Amino acid sequence: MSEAADRTGVLVLAATPIGQIGDAPPRLAAELAGAEVVAAEDTRRLKRLAGELGVSIGGRIVSYFEGNEQARTPALLAELLAGRRVLLVTDAGMPSVSDPGYRLVAAAVEHDVAVTAVPGPSAVLTALAVSGLPVDRFCFEGFLPRKAGERARRLAALAAEERSMVFFEAPHRTQATLAAMRDAFGGDRVGAVCRELTKTHEEVRRGPLADLVDWAADGVRGEVTIVVAGAAPVRPIATDPASLRAAVADLEAEGTGRKEAILDVARLAGVPKRLVYDAVHKDPSPTEEA
């Protein structure tokens, strides 16, 4: 580390409980008491959290939320460059995961400032763990676009994603989002809606997306995390005429129209549509049939 870096402070990202105060990391109280600057998404929640932990915050408290994150980052960076220990907390979970923090971390890294974390509760990992869906490979997609068209396009781009997918969503948009997922992924795709994780009214509703849409029709309350199973792995399709013809026939047997089946096989095999069309409509040669 350079001499300049030795004179800088430390940025600490601290996870906060997503529900029960008893889930707070043991180090959180010490960091709250010892930080020279505490940047909080909601200063009122911060003070309530400190009270529940029985700790007095000795450092300066500043607000740091989505609306002022970009404008306030340079001032916090200046505190770090002046050698101060800056603690960043959000309302729940780990800062920078669909919460403020990324800009400050990026600025700190760019200026060779040490960045560390107090690990702890995470709605992403908690929902994934209790969902009952595969956890060996997953991706986090955060909040989907609010506008229906943009949301549909984002989900369409994820339709072939083979990893389990984790999303955040507002309760009043949950049914609309589940309906868009059903349309993009199919009603039989399995998902889990995790509501109020670790809180008194925790609920995990699992099932096909079509059923989850019906369940959400009466309204959903509380913090919501949605986990959706990934797409089934696609078997590679050989590109010889007989294999292309057989792949189209398989799709037709499942109820897919011939035109759509030809397009799907061409996409999956990575060949021009005309090649698949010719394989289906031209008589096989004696050599192929032999």
Disulfide bonds with the S-S distance in Angstrom:
none
